[in-house]
Amino acid sequence: MADDNNTRKQRPLAGPKGKPGDLMKKKPKFNIMWVYAVIVLGVFAYATFNKSSKPRETNLKQFREEMLKTGDVEKLVVVNNETVEVYIKADRINDTKYQKMFKSPLGAISERGPQFYFRISSIEIFDKNLEKINAELPEDQRIEYSTEKRTDIWMQVLSWIIPFALLIGFYLFIFRRMSNAGGGGGAGSIFSVGKSKAKIFNKEEDNINVSFKDVAGLAEAKVEVMEIVDFLKTPLKYTQLGGKIPKGALLVGPPGTGKTLLAKAVAGEANVPFFSMSGSDFVEMFVGVGASRVRDLFKQAKEKAPCIVFIDEIDAIGRARGRNANFGSNDERENTLNQLLTEMDGFASNSGVILLAATNRADILDKALLRAGRFDRQIHVELPDLNERREIFQVHLRNVKYDPELDVDFFAKQTPGFSGADIANVCNESALIAARREKKMVERQDFLDAVDRIIGGLEKKNKIISVDEKRAVAYHEAGHATVSWLLEFAHPLVKVTIVPRGKALGAAWYLPEERQLTTAEQILDEIASALAGRAAEELCFGKVSTGALNDLERVTKQAYAMVTYFGMSDKIGKLSFYDSSGQSEYAFSKPYSEKTAELIDSEAKKIIDEGYERAKQILQDHSEGHKEISEMLLEREVLFAEDLERVFGPRKQHKPEMPDQVIHE
C-alpha cells in the first residue's frame, strides 16, 4: 500500500489539489448552463436599455393642462382603441418640464416620438372629452386624432415559441436524468429506483476511525470477524493450505449488543471497499425493485473485489418463504430473497466478495439462506457478562470525568442484563445528571440515578397520590422486599422505593446473579417474591388493588414456561412445546390436545396459587418486620439493603460455586 501511495503522489496530472506549475491540466468541461445565463442577461439588458426610448405614461389631466393648453402637441394617435400616443413638437421637446419627465441615466428623450401615452376606457368617451377640451382652446390650438390598428409580432412569436421551448427543455432534462441513471448516477431520480442504495466506505478516503479496540467484550465474535479481515489482507496465508475465503458471516444477537459496531470495526480495519446498507433498502412499492437492487449491489461489489458487503437487519428480506399471511400473492420480499440466494451461490463467480449480515431474528430466516456456502459462519453476539461489561464501561468512560475512587467493577456489578447500548446510555445519562447538579465529575450517586432513570423511567416526585394510595404502595413494595430478603434463591435486593417513576407508583431493585441455568427452586422463589406485593395488600388491608398487574403478568409467563417449555410439571411430564425454529408463527393449531391444554392451565394456576400462599405465610410469620419496613418506607420513601439487614438480620443468600478461570480479581 505504501508503494501505491507514492506512485499516486508522483503523477503529473493534478486535480483540484495540483500545483500551479503542472504542465498538463484538465480543461474545464463545457456547461450548457452558461449559454442559458448569457441569453437571460442579454434579454434583461435589452429590456433595460431599450426602456429609455419608450414613451412615458401620463394621464388625461396632465395631458390637457401641461401639453395641450400650452400648444406643445403635434398630433395624437389612438392605438387599438386602448391607448393614446402623444407626439410633442420638435421645437418644444427640449423644454425643462419634458427633460424632467424623461430624467434617466440610460438615455435622452426621443425626438421621433411618441413621447407620451395614456390609456382610455373607450374611443367614444375619449372623443367627447377631446371635444370639450377643444371647445375651451383657441381655434389654432385645437387638435384632432387619428386611429391605428397594431399587432405585436414579437409577442405572437413568443406565445408560440415559449411553450415549445419549455417542452423541449423538460424533455432534455428528463433525458439527462435518464442518462445519469443509466450510468450509475442520479440517485434521486425515478429512473434509478432499481439501483443499489449501498454506501461505499473506504478507510483512507472516508476517515473511518472505528477499530476492534473500540469494540469491548465480544472476544469470540471478534476472533471470527478478524479472521475474515486477515484473509482479505493476507490471502496467501490461507490459500496455500487449500483454504477458501468464506462467502458470508451472519451476526446474530439481541438488540444493542454491538453487531453494527462490529461491522463498523471491520470497515475500519479492512483495507478493502466496504458496502453498507439496510435490509429495508431493498424493498419498495415497485415490483421487481428489490431483485434489481440486489443484482446492482453484487455487480458493483464484483467490480471492486475484494470487498465486504454489510446488510444490516437482513430479516427484512430474509424471512422464511411461504410464511406470508397473504397467500397466493406475488411477494416482492420473496423475489428479493430469491435473487439474493442466486447471487450468493449462483453460477456466477463472486470471488473476493464477502457478505456480512446482522439480525436479531435468526429464528425466522430462511433455511436456504443459512446453509453453508452462503453464510458459512453464524457469529452469536450475546449480552455481555460481568467481565465484558467491565470492558465496555472502560471504553465508554474514556471521555467521562468520574470520581477516581469509584471502581469500574462497581459499575459492571450494578448493570446485569444490560447490553452495550444500555451501558453507553448509562454513562451518558450519569454525565448529564452530574452536569445538571453543577458537579465537576460523575460520582457514585449520579451513576445510580442514571441506572434508575433507564430502568424505571423519569422520577415524578410531584405526582398527586392520596394518603391511602401511598400507604398501599408502601406495604405492597415492603412485601416484595420482605419475601425476597427471606427466600434463599430470590434475587438480592438493592433498594426499594415508593417514589413514582414512569407509570409505576413504586419499585424494588434487585441484583440478579450471573448464571446461565435456572433451577425450579429459583423460579418458584422468584414467583413467590413477585406475588408478595398482592399478598401484603390482602393481609394488611383486607382488599387488593390493580397495582399488582405487572407482577401477575410476569409470574403467569414464568408459570406457563415451567409447564410448557422447561418440563417442570409432574402431570405434563418432560415435554416441551417451545419452537426454537420459529416455523410455527402462522400455525392454526396448538401442538397438544384440548385435554392437555386444560391440564397446562391447571398446573400453571397451581404453581401461582402455591407461590401466593407461600408469600402470605412468610409475611404472616414476619408481620412485625414487614410492618416496620412499611412504616420506614412511608417516612423515608427509599430503603436500601442495609435497612432490611437491620430488621431481619443477614440474608441467607445462595452463592453458586464459580470456576477459577472465570473469577478475575
C-alpha positions in Angstrom: 0.0 0.0 0.0 2.9 2.4 0.6 4.2 1.9 -2.9 0.8 2.6 -4.3 0.5 5.9 -2.3 3.9 7.1 -3.5 3.0 6.3 -7.1 -0.2 8.3 -6.7 1.7 11.3 -5.4 4.1 11.4 -8.3 1.6 11.6 -11.1 1.9 14.8 -13.3 -1.9 15.1 -13.7 -3.2 17.1 -10.8 -6.8 17.5 -9.7 -8.1 20.3 -7.5 -5.0 19.9 -5.3 -2.4 20.1 -8.1 0.5 22.6 -8.2 0.3 25.8 -10.3 3.3 24.7 -12.4 1.9 21.5 -13.7 2.2 21.2 -17.4 -0.9 19.2 -18.0 -4.1 20.4 -16.6 -7.7 19.3 -17.2 -9.7 21.7 -19.3 -13.0 22.8 -17.8 -15.9 21.0 -19.3 -18.4 22.9 -21.4 -21.6 23.6 -19.4 -24.8 24.5 -21.3 -26.0 26.5 -18.3 -23.5 29.3 -19.2 -25.4 29.7 -22.5 -28.7 29.9 -20.7 -27.2 32.5 -18.4 -25.9 34.7 -21.3 -29.3 34.6 -23.0 -31.1 35.7 -19.8 -28.7 38.5 -19.2 -29.0 39.7 -22.9 -32.7 39.8 -22.7 -32.6 41.7 -19.4 -30.0 44.2 -20.7 -32.1 44.8 -23.9 -35.2 45.4 -21.9 -33.4 47.8 -19.5 -31.5 49.9 -22.1 -34.5 50.0 -24.5 -36.6 51.4 -21.8 -35.3 55.0 -22.4 -36.7 55.1 -26.0 -40.2 54.1 -25.0 -42.9 56.8 -24.3 -43.6 57.8 -20.7 -47.1 57.1 -19.3 -49.1 60.1 -18.3 -52.8 60.9 -17.6 -55.6 62.9 -19.3 -55.4 65.8 -16.8 -51.6 66.2 -17.2 -52.0 65.9 -21.0 -54.7 68.7 -21.0 -53.0 71.1 -18.6 -49.3 70.8 -19.4 -49.2 69.7 -23.0 -52.4 70.6 -25.0 -53.2 74.0 -23.4 -49.6 75.2 -24.0 -49.8 74.2 -27.7 -47.0 71.6 -27.5 -48.9 68.7 -29.0 -48.2 68.0 -32.6 -50.6 65.1 -33.1 -52.5 62.3 -31.4 -52.8 58.7 -32.4 -55.3 56.3 -30.9 -53.9 52.7 -31.0 -56.3 49.8 -30.9 -58.9 52.0 -29.1 -57.0 51.4 -25.9 -54.1 53.9 -25.7 -53.5 57.5 -27.0 -50.0 58.3 -28.2 -48.9 61.9 -27.8 -46.4 63.5 -30.2 -44.6 66.6 -28.9 -43.5 69.3 -31.4 -39.8 69.2 -32.2 -39.1 72.7 -31.0 -40.7 72.0 -27.6 -39.0 68.7 -26.7 -36.1 70.4 -25.1 -38.2 72.3 -22.6 -37.2 71.8 -19.0 -40.5 70.2 -18.0 -40.1 67.4 -20.6 -36.5 66.9 -19.7 -37.5 66.4 -16.0 -40.2 63.9 -17.1 -37.6 61.9 -19.1 -34.9 62.1 -16.5 -33.0 58.8 -16.9 -29.3 57.7 -16.7 -29.7 55.4 -19.7 -30.6 57.9 -22.5 -32.3 61.1 -23.6 -35.8 61.9 -24.8 -36.7 60.5 -28.3 -37.3 63.2 -30.9 -39.2 60.9 -33.3 -42.0 60.2 -30.8 -44.3 59.3 -29.5 -43.0 60.8 -26.3 -46.1 60.2 -24.0 -49.1 58.0 -23.9 -52.2 57.5 -21.7 -54.9 54.9 -21.5 -58.6 55.3 -22.3 -61.6 53.2 -21.4 -63.3 53.7 -24.9 -62.9 55.7 -28.0 -66.4 57.3 -27.6 -65.6 58.7 -24.2 -62.3 60.0 -25.3 -63.9 61.6 -28.3 -66.3 63.5 -26.0 -63.6 64.6 -23.7 -61.5 65.8 -26.6 -64.4 67.9 -27.9 -64.8 69.6 -24.5 -61.1 70.3 -24.3 -61.0 71.8 -27.9 -64.0 73.9 -27.1 -62.0 75.6 -24.4 -59.0 76.2 -26.6 -58.4 78.8 -29.4 -59.0 77.5 -32.9 -55.3 77.5 -33.8 -54.5 75.1 -30.8 -57.3 72.7 -31.4 -56.2 69.2 -32.4 -57.7 66.1 -33.9 -56.6 62.4 -33.6 -56.1 59.5 -35.9 -56.6 55.8 -35.2 -54.4 52.8 -35.9 -54.6 49.0 -35.5 -51.2 47.5 -34.5 -50.1 43.9 -33.9 -47.2 42.9 -31.7 -45.4 40.4 -33.9 -42.8 39.5 -31.2 -45.4 38.7 -28.6 -47.2 36.4 -31.1 -44.0 34.7 -31.9 -43.1 34.3 -28.3 -46.5 32.9 -27.4 -45.7 30.1 -29.9 -42.1 29.6 -29.1 -42.2 29.7 -25.3 -44.5 26.6 -24.8 -42.4 24.6 -27.3 -39.2 25.7 -25.6 -40.5 24.6 -22.2 -41.4 21.2 -23.6 -38.0 20.8 -25.3 -36.3 21.9 -22.1 -38.3 19.4 -20.0 -37.5 16.6 -22.5 -33.8 17.4 -22.3 -33.9 17.5 -18.5 -35.6 14.1 -18.4 -33.2 12.7 -21.0 -30.2 13.8 -19.0 -31.6 12.3 -15.8 -32.2 9.0 -17.7 -28.6 9.1 -19.0 -27.3 9.7 -15.5 -29.4 6.8 -14.1 -28.1 4.5 -16.8 -24.5 5.5 -16.0 -24.9 4.7 -12.3 -25.7 8.3 -11.2 -28.9 10.1 -10.5 -29.7 8.5 -7.1 -32.7 10.8 -6.6 -34.3 10.0 -10.0 -37.2 7.8 -10.5 -35.3 6.1 -13.3 -32.6 5.0 -10.7 -35.1 3.2 -8.5 -33.6 -0.1 -9.3 -30.1 0.9 -8.4 -28.5 -0.2 -5.2 -28.6 2.3 -2.2 -25.5 0.9 -0.6 -23.0 3.4 0.7 -19.4 2.7 -0.1 -16.8 3.3 2.6 -13.0 3.4 2.2 -10.8 3.6 5.2 -8.4 6.2 3.7 -11.0 8.4 1.9 -13.8 8.3 4.5 -11.7 8.5 7.7 -13.3 5.6 9.4 -11.8 5.6 12.9 -13.6 2.7 14.5 -11.4 -0.3 15.1 -11.6 -3.5 17.1 -10.1 -1.7 20.1 -13.4 0.3 20.3 -15.4 -3.0 20.5 -15.2 -4.1 24.1 -16.0 -7.7 25.0 -17.2 -10.0 22.2 -13.9 -11.8 22.3 -15.1 -14.8 20.4 -17.0 -12.8 17.8 -14.0 -10.5 17.2 -11.8 -13.6 16.6 -14.2 -14.8 13.9 -14.5 -11.4 12.2 -10.8 -10.6 12.5 -10.0 -13.8 10.6 -12.1 -12.7 7.7 -10.3 -9.3 7.7 -6.9 -11.1 7.9 -8.0 -13.3 5.0 -8.5 -10.2 2.9 -5.2 -8.7 3.9 -3.1 -11.9 3.5 -5.0 -14.4 1.4 -1.8 -16.4 0.5 -1.6 -17.5 4.2 -4.8 -19.5 3.8 -4.9 -20.3 0.1 -1.5 -22.1 0.2 -3.1 -24.6 2.5 -6.1 -25.1 0.3 -8.5 -22.8 2.3 -11.2 -20.7 0.6 -12.4 -17.3 1.6 -15.8 -17.6 3.4 -18.7 -16.3 1.4 -20.7 -14.9 4.3 -20.9 -14.4 8.1 -24.1 -13.7 10.0 -24.0 -11.7 13.2 -26.8 -12.9 15.5 -27.8 -11.5 18.9 -30.2 -9.3 20.9 -30.6 -5.6 20.1 -27.8 -3.3 21.3 -25.2 -6.0 21.7 -22.8 -4.4 19.2 -23.5 -6.2 15.9 -23.4 -3.0 13.8 -20.5 -1.6 15.8 -18.6 -4.8 14.9 -19.3 -4.2 11.3 -18.0 -0.7 11.5 -14.8 -2.0 13.1 -14.5 -4.4 10.1 -14.8 -1.3 7.8 -12.1 0.5 9.8 -9.7 -2.5 9.9 -10.0 -3.9 6.4 -8.2 -2.1 3.7 -10.9 -3.0 1.1 -14.1 -1.3 -0.1 -17.0 -1.7 2.4 -20.6 -1.6 1.1 -23.2 -0.9 3.8 -27.0 -0.9 3.6 -30.1 -2.0 5.5 -32.3 -4.9 4.5 -35.3 -2.5 4.2 -33.4 -0.5 1.5 -34.1 -3.4 -0.9 -37.9 -3.2 -0.5 -40.0 -0.6 -2.4 -43.6 -0.4 -3.6 -42.5 -1.2 -7.2 -42.5 -4.8 -8.3 -39.0 -6.1 -9.1 -37.1 -3.3 -7.5 -35.7 -5.4 -4.7 -34.2 -8.0 -7.0 -32.8 -5.3 -9.3 -31.1 -3.7 -6.4 -29.6 -7.0 -5.3 -28.2 -7.5 -8.8 -26.8 -4.0 -8.9 -25.2 -4.4 -5.5 -23.3 -7.5 -6.4 -22.4 -6.0 -9.8 -20.7 -3.1 -8.0 -19.1 -5.4 -5.4 -17.6 -7.6 -8.2 -16.1 -4.6 -9.8 -14.4 -3.6 -6.6 -13.5 -7.1 -5.3 -12.1 -8.0 -2.9 -14.6 -6.2 -0.8 -17.1 -6.6 2.1 -20.9 -6.2 1.7 -22.7 -5.5 5.0 -26.5 -5.8 5.2 -28.0 -4.7 8.5 -31.3 -6.2 9.6 -31.3 -8.8 6.9 -34.5 -10.3 8.3 -36.4 -7.6 6.4 -35.8 -9.6 3.2 -34.5 -13.0 4.6 -37.7 -14.2 6.3 -38.6 -17.8 5.5 -40.5 -18.2 2.2 -44.1 -19.5 2.2 -44.9 -17.9 5.5 -46.6 -14.8 4.3 -50.1 -14.3 5.5 -51.2 -13.0 2.1 -51.3 -16.5 0.5 -51.2 -16.6 -3.3 -49.9 -13.1 -3.8 -46.7 -12.1 -5.6 -44.5 -11.3 -2.6 -41.8 -8.8 -3.5 -39.8 -9.7 -0.5 -39.6 -13.3 -1.6 -38.4 -12.3 -5.1 -35.7 -10.2 -3.4 -34.7 -13.2 -1.3 -34.5 -15.5 -4.3 -32.3 -13.1 -6.1 -30.0 -12.8 -3.1 -29.7 -16.6 -2.8 -28.9 -16.8 -6.5 -26.2 -14.1 -6.2 -24.6 -15.7 -3.2 -24.5 -19.2 -4.6 -25.3 -19.0 -8.3 -23.5 -19.8 -11.5 -21.6 -16.5 -11.4 -18.4 -16.4 -9.5 -18.3 -13.9 -6.6 -14.6 -14.3 -5.9 -13.5 -11.8 -3.3 -17.0 -10.7 -2.2 -17.8 -11.4 1.4 -21.3 -10.8 2.7 -21.6 -9.7 6.3 -25.1 -9.5 7.7 -26.7 -8.8 11.1 -30.1 -9.7 12.6 -31.7 -10.2 16.0 -34.4 -12.6 14.5 -32.3 -15.5 13.2 -35.1 -17.9 14.0 -37.3 -16.5 11.2 -34.7 -16.5 8.5 -35.0 -18.9 5.5 -33.1 -22.1 5.9 -31.7 -21.8 2.4 -30.1 -18.5 3.4 -28.4 -20.0 6.5 -26.9 -23.1 4.9 -23.1 -23.5 4.4 -21.9 -22.0 1.1 -23.9 -18.8 1.7 -23.5 -17.9 5.3 -20.6 -20.1 6.3 -20.4 -18.7 9.8 -23.0 -17.7 12.3 -21.4 -15.5 14.9 -23.5 -15.2 18.1 -23.2 -11.8 19.8 -24.9 -12.2 23.2 -25.5 -9.9 26.1 -22.2 -9.2 28.0 -21.3 -10.9 31.2 -19.7 -9.3 34.2 -16.2 -9.2 32.7 -17.4 -7.9 29.3 -19.4 -5.2 31.0 -16.3 -4.0 32.7 -14.5 -3.7 29.4 -17.5 -1.9 27.8 -17.6 0.6 30.7 -13.9 1.3 30.3 -14.5 2.1 26.6 -17.4 4.4 27.2 -15.9 6.1 30.2 -12.9 7.3 28.3 -14.4 10.8 27.8 -16.4 10.9 31.1 -14.8 12.6 34.1 -15.8 10.4 37.0 -14.6 10.1 40.6 -11.2 8.2 40.6 -12.3 6.5 43.8 -15.3 4.9 42.0 -14.3 1.5 40.8 -15.4 0.4 37.3 -16.2 -3.1 38.8 -18.9 -1.4 40.8 -20.4 -0.1 37.5 -20.3 -3.6 36.0 -21.9 -5.3 39.0 -24.8 -2.9 39.1 -25.9 -3.5 35.5 -26.7 -7.2 35.0 -28.5 -7.9 31.7 -27.5 -4.6 30.2 -26.4 -4.6 26.6 -23.6 -2.5 25.2 -26.0 0.2 24.0 -27.6 0.3 27.5 -24.2 0.8 29.1 -23.3 3.6 26.7 -26.6 5.2 27.7 -25.9 4.8 31.4 -22.5 6.6 31.0 -24.1 9.4 29.1 -27.0 9.8 31.5 -24.7 9.9 34.5 -22.6 12.6 32.9 -25.8 14.6 32.2 -27.1 14.2 35.7 -23.8 15.3 37.2 -23.7 18.4 34.9 -27.3 19.2 35.9 -26.2 19.2 39.6 -23.3 21.5 38.8 -20.7 18.9 39.7 -17.1 18.7 38.4 -17.1 14.9 38.0 -19.5 12.0 37.9 -20.0 10.4 41.4 -21.5 7.2 42.7 -24.9 8.7 43.3 -25.1 10.1 39.8 -24.4 6.7 38.3 -27.0 5.0 40.5 -29.6 7.7 39.5 -28.7 7.1 35.8 -29.4 3.4 36.2 -32.7 4.1 38.0 -33.6 6.6 35.2 -33.0 4.0 32.5 -34.7 1.1 34.2 -37.6 2.8 35.9 -38.1 5.9 33.9 -38.3 9.6 35.0 -38.8 10.3 38.6 -42.1 12.0 39.4 -41.9 13.4 42.9 -44.7 15.9 42.3 -47.3 13.3 41.2 -50.5 13.6 43.2 -51.1 10.5 45.3 -53.6 10.2 48.1 -52.6 9.1 51.6 -54.4 5.8 51.3 -52.8 5.1 47.9 -49.3 5.9 49.2 -49.8 3.6 52.2 -51.0 0.8 50.0 -47.9 1.2 47.7 -45.6 1.2 50.7 -47.0 -2.0 52.1 -47.0 -3.5 48.6 -43.3 -2.7 48.0 -42.4 -3.7 51.6 -44.0 -7.1 50.9 -41.7 -7.6 47.9 -38.7 -6.6 49.9 -39.5 -8.8 52.9 -40.2 -12.0 51.0 -37.2 -11.6 48.6 -34.9 -11.0 51.6 -36.1 -14.1 53.4 -36.1 -16.5 50.4 -32.8 -18.1 49.6 -33.0 -18.3 45.9 -34.7 -14.9 45.2 -32.6 -12.1 43.7 -30.8 -10.0 46.2 -32.5 -6.7 46.9 -30.6 -3.4 46.2 -33.2 -0.9 47.2 -37.0 -0.3 47.4 -38.8 3.0 46.8 -42.3 4.4 46.7 -41.2 7.4 44.6 -43.2 7.2 41.3 -41.2 6.5 38.2 -42.8 6.4 34.7 -46.1 4.5 35.1 -45.1 2.7 38.3 -46.0 4.1 41.7 -43.2 2.2 43.4 -40.4 -0.2 42.6 -37.9 -2.6 44.0 -34.4 -3.0 42.5 -32.7 -6.4 42.6 -29.3 -7.6 41.6 -29.6 -10.9 39.7 -26.9 -13.5 39.8 -24.6 -14.1 36.8 -26.0 -17.5 35.9 -26.7 -19.4 32.7 -29.0 -22.0 34.2 -32.1 -21.6 36.4 -33.4 -24.3 38.6 -37.1 -24.9 39.6 -36.4 -23.7 43.1 -35.1 -20.4 41.9 -38.2 -19.8 39.6 -40.6 -20.7 42.5 -38.8 -18.3 44.8 -39.0 -15.5 42.2 -42.7 -16.2 41.7 -43.4 -16.0 45.5 -41.4 -12.8 45.7 -43.3 -11.2 42.8 -46.7 -12.2 44.4 -45.7 -10.9 47.8 -47.0 -7.4 47.0 -50.5 -8.6 46.3 -50.3 -10.9 49.4 -49.3 -7.9 51.6 -52.2 -5.8 50.4 -54.7 -8.6 51.2 -53.2 -9.3 54.7 -52.8 -5.7 55.8 -55.9 -4.1 54.2 -58.3 -7.0 53.5 -58.6 -6.0 49.9 -56.4 -5.9 46.7 -55.8 -3.3 44.1 -54.7 -3.1 40.5 -51.1 -2.3 41.5 -50.0 -5.9 41.0 -50.7 -6.0 37.3 -47.1 -6.2 36.2 -46.3 -8.8 38.9 -49.2 -11.0 37.8 -48.2 -10.8 34.2 -44.6 -11.8 34.9 -45.5 -14.8 37.2 -48.1 -16.0 34.7 -45.4 -16.2 31.9 -43.0 -17.9 34.3 -45.5 -20.5 35.4 -46.6 -21.4 31.9 -42.9 -21.5 30.8 -42.2 -24.0 33.6 -45.1 -26.2 32.4 -44.9 -25.9 28.6 -41.2 -25.2 28.0 -39.0 -26.4 30.7 -40.8 -29.7 31.6 -41.0 -28.8 35.3 -44.6 -30.2 35.9 -45.1 -33.7 37.1 -48.5 -34.1 35.4 -47.4 -32.8 32.0 -44.1 -34.6 32.2 -40.9 -34.0 30.4 -42.5 -32.3 27.4 -41.6 -29.0 25.8 -43.8 -27.2 23.3 -41.2 -24.5 22.6 -40.5 -23.8 19.0 -36.9 -22.5 18.7 -37.0 -22.5 14.9 -39.9 -20.0 14.8 -41.5 -22.1 11.9 -44.9 -22.2 13.7 -45.5 -18.5 13.6 -48.6 -18.8 11.4 -49.8 -22.1 12.8 -53.5 -22.5 13.2 -53.5 -25.2 15.9 -51.7 -25.9 19.1 -49.2 -28.9 19.2 -51.3 -30.5 22.0 -54.9 -31.6 22.6 -57.7 -29.7 24.5 -57.3 -32.1 27.4 -53.6 -31.3 27.7 -54.4 -27.5 27.4 -56.8 -27.8 30.4 -54.1 -29.7 32.3 -51.5 -27.0 31.4 -53.8 -24.3 32.7 -54.5 -26.1 35.9 -50.8 -26.8 36.5 -49.8 -23.1 35.9 -52.6 -22.0 38.2 -51.4 -24.5 40.9 -47.9 -23.1 40.7 -49.1 -19.5 41.1 -51.5 -20.3 43.9 -48.8 -22.2 45.8 -46.4 -19.3 45.4 -49.1 -16.8 46.6 -49.9 -18.9 49.7 -46.2 -19.2 50.4 -45.7 -15.5 50.2 -48.7 -14.9 52.6 -47.3 -17.4 55.1 -43.8 -15.7 55.1 -45.5 -12.3 55.6 -47.6 -13.7 58.5 -44.6 -15.2 60.1 -42.7 -11.9 59.9 -45.5 -9.4 60.2 -43.7 -7.2 62.7 -40.7 -6.8 60.4 -42.9 -6.2 57.4 -44.8 -3.5 59.2 -41.6 -1.9 60.4 -40.2 -1.8 56.9 -43.5 -0.4 55.6 -43.6 2.5 58.1 -39.9 3.3 57.4 -40.7 3.3 53.7 -43.6 5.7 54.3 -41.3 8.0 56.2 -38.2 7.9 54.1 -39.6 6.8 50.7 -36.4 4.9 49.8 -34.8 2.0 51.7 -31.6 0.1 50.9 -30.4 -3.5 51.7 -28.7 -2.2 54.8 -32.1 -1.2 56.3 -33.6 -4.7 55.7 -30.5 -6.3 57.2 -31.0 -4.3 60.4 -34.6 -5.5 60.7 -34.3 -9.2 59.5 -30.6 -9.8 60.0 -28.2 -11.1 57.4 -29.7 -12.6 54.3 -29.3 -16.3 53.6 -28.1 -16.0 50.1 -27.3 -18.8 47.7 -23.8 -18.4 46.3 -23.0 -20.8 43.4 -19.5 -22.1 43.0 -17.7 -20.4 40.2 -14.8 -21.9 38.2 -11.4 -20.2 38.9 -10.8 -19.2 35.3 -14.0 -17.0 35.3 -13.2 -15.1 38.5 -11.0 -12.0 37.9 -9.6 -10.3 40.9 
